[in-house]
Every structure is written in C-alpha cells, then in structure tokens.
C-alpha cells in the first residue's frame, strides 16, 4: 500500500435551499463583517439578494465585490482585497462559478496576510493564516468549493495557480436551487469540466490514492449518468442535484490526485483564445483520451467496467473503447463535438499551442502516457 495524505474541506452541506442558512454558517465561524465575492450574473439571477437578505436579517454587516469575470485577474483579487481591508472584514463568502470562488480563496489569504499574489503562486507558498471562508457554487463543474487551488490570470497574461491546503474552505455549501439559472451552454461545459476532473484524478500517475479513486468513480457515475438530463430544459432537480454532488466529489478527488494533460492542453486555449475553461476541456477531452488509451487501458477500462454493465466482464481494451464512445456521444448530444477551427483557431496557431501545452510540465507528469512536443502537435491537429 502506497503512502498518501488526503485532505478536504472541513464541513460540506448539501441542501436544497441551503443558502437560507448562510447567517448560521457565518455566525458559526464568529463572523460579524462579511465580504461577499461574486459576479454580475449571480447578482442578475437573484442569488446575491437571497444571501444579502439573510445576512441583513441576522444583523451581520456585509460588503460585496461583484466584478469577478472569466479567467479572473490579479486586479480582481486585489480589488476584492481592498474592499475587505477598508471595511475590516473578518470573513469571506464566495458565491458563483469557479472564477468567483477562486477570487474569494485568494482574497481570504491576502486580506489576512497582506502578502502579494506573486509571492504565493506555486505549491504551498502561503504562510500564515487566512480569513474564515465559505464557498457556494452556482455551477456544477469546477469543484472549486472543495479544492486547495486558486487559478488566477497573472499580469503577464499567463494563468498561474496558488496551491495550498490553507485554501480549503471552512464550509462548502451545495444548494442545487442556485444552479437552476445556468445557461445551457454553461451547464454543459462546466459539467464536462467535472467529468474531466474525475477522469484525470483516477488516471493521475503520481498522486492518486484509494480515497481519490473511490471519489472519482462515484463522481463519474453521477456525472455521466445525469449530465444530459440536467442540461436539458426543465426543473430536473434530481439530476441537477446529482451533477452538483458529482462535481464536488470530482473536486475532492482531483484536489488530492491532481489533473493532467487534458487541463494542460486546455490552459493555452484559454490564454490565447479566451475560450472558457469548460469549453477548452471539452475540446481536448476526446483527443487526449484517444492518445492515452494504449497506455491507460487498465485505468480507463476500470472506469468503463465500474460504470457500464455492458462491458463489466470485457477486456480493458473493450471497456476503454466503450468509455470513449460514450464520452463522444455525450459531447455530441450537448453540441460540444466541435473542432478548434470552430472557435477561431488557425492552422498556424497549432505550433504555439503545442509548445505551450508541452511546457505544462507539472500537469503532463501526471498523464498516463508521456507526451513529447511532436505528440502535442499531433494531438492539437487531431482536434483542429
């Protein structure tokens, strides 16, 4: 048995309508002055007002930073932190998609320690403590509410990551009602993001462990089994709730086991073409699965056998092929079976993308098949 350490968020609440208990959770952390970090979409959907009304009724003072955008920047973190400092905030609540939660995590550290982001980018560089932190996702995808990382676009335009066990929230609140206002495209791409998290956690070369494996398989059972209905029109609360839970389980899994080359190939597309993270992962999912299949048949086969009774007794190779076909069918049903050229990528961009993906050493080292620069070019060409 290999040695491993598994860490996660202290308290996880899965409750429809649970946002109504925000004052209870804040009070439990001795919070009296709260900064709410969110985005304009969450405000427009009415979710911020629900939160604000409950805090106000409990006489908890609150302030807000509402300008989080996609691929959150250093400046967004510093702007949120400035509000926290100016108003003597003693707690941070993040509500929104992964971008809002990532800004909330970084702000909870900087508001307390006064350190700069460029001093904590990397692995376990956060010294000191952070402010109490409550995270509430409004999408079923990133799992950021239970991860120990914050992805921020640095001043040089590159995506950089703060990775520290100190970023695990005190409370993660899963309220499925908050996911009901997601646009179909967002629901689809964030759902695929969660599927990628679980697959990559299960196949991670260096850090996977029995607990992350268990979480990843259950996450995939929930996600693959419910994504199509959850994304479709209508109040399919059961399938939406399973997606939200599955995304959280996937977040727990990859936060401990890490992700690998699907993410490594998706990041440059976000940086160069400003594609959303979920869409970038969707575009690279099938090409990387097919590239990895010869080296990862045991892992992919295990996923297939655990999830699909049709191949439960088959060879690893057959179960792997079945899994990849299933993923391709899901992408097609969600209208995500697209090519890079559909989103403005030109043939001449492939070389720059390949070099950028090849440089993602931290992620590529976790991939079940070694990727050279020529392989990177071929993978992007297959996705082009």
Number of C-alpha atoms within 10 A of each C-alpha: 5 7 6 12 8 15 14 19 18 11 12 17 13 14 15 15 12 16 24 17 14 21 22 15 17 25 13 9 17 12 20 18 20 23 27 25 29 28 22 14 18 20 15 11 13 12 20 22 13 13 19 20 14 17 23 12 10 15 12 16 16 20 17 19 23 19 15 26 16 17 22 21 21 20 14 21 25 18 15 28 27 16 17 27 15 9 15 14 23 22 24 32 27 30 30 26 29 28 25 33 32 30 28 31 34 25 30 31 26 24 26 19 15 11 14 14 21 12 11 20 20 15 12 15 13 22 13 10 13 22 21 22 28 27 29 27 27 25 27 35 31 28 29 31 34 33 28 26 24 23 23 26 18 18 12 7 13 15 17 21 19 23 21 19 16 20 28 24 30 21 22 26 24 27 22 26 18 23 22 21 17 19 12 15 15 19 26 27 25 28 29 31 26 31 30 26 32 34 26 27 31 29 25 26 18 12 21 24 20 14 15 26 22 14 22 32 24 19 29 25 20 23 28 19 15 20 22 18 16 26 24 13 10 9 13 14 16 13 20 26 23 21 34 30 23 30 33 27 26 37 30 30 35 30 26 21 28 25 29 26 31 27 25 22 29 23 25 22 24 20 18 15 13 14 19 19 21 24 22 24 29 27 25 25 26 21 18 22 21 14 18 19 19 14 13 20 20 17 19 27 24 21 25 27 22 16 20 15 10 11 20 17 11 14 14 21 18 17 27 27 19 19 22 19 13 15 19 16 14 18 21 12 12 19 11 18 16 16 17 19 11 9 13 11 16 11 12 8 12 20 17 13 22 22 17 20 26 21 14 17 15 13 19 24 17 22 26 22 17 13 19 13 15 12 14 22 20 17 21 23 16 15 19 17
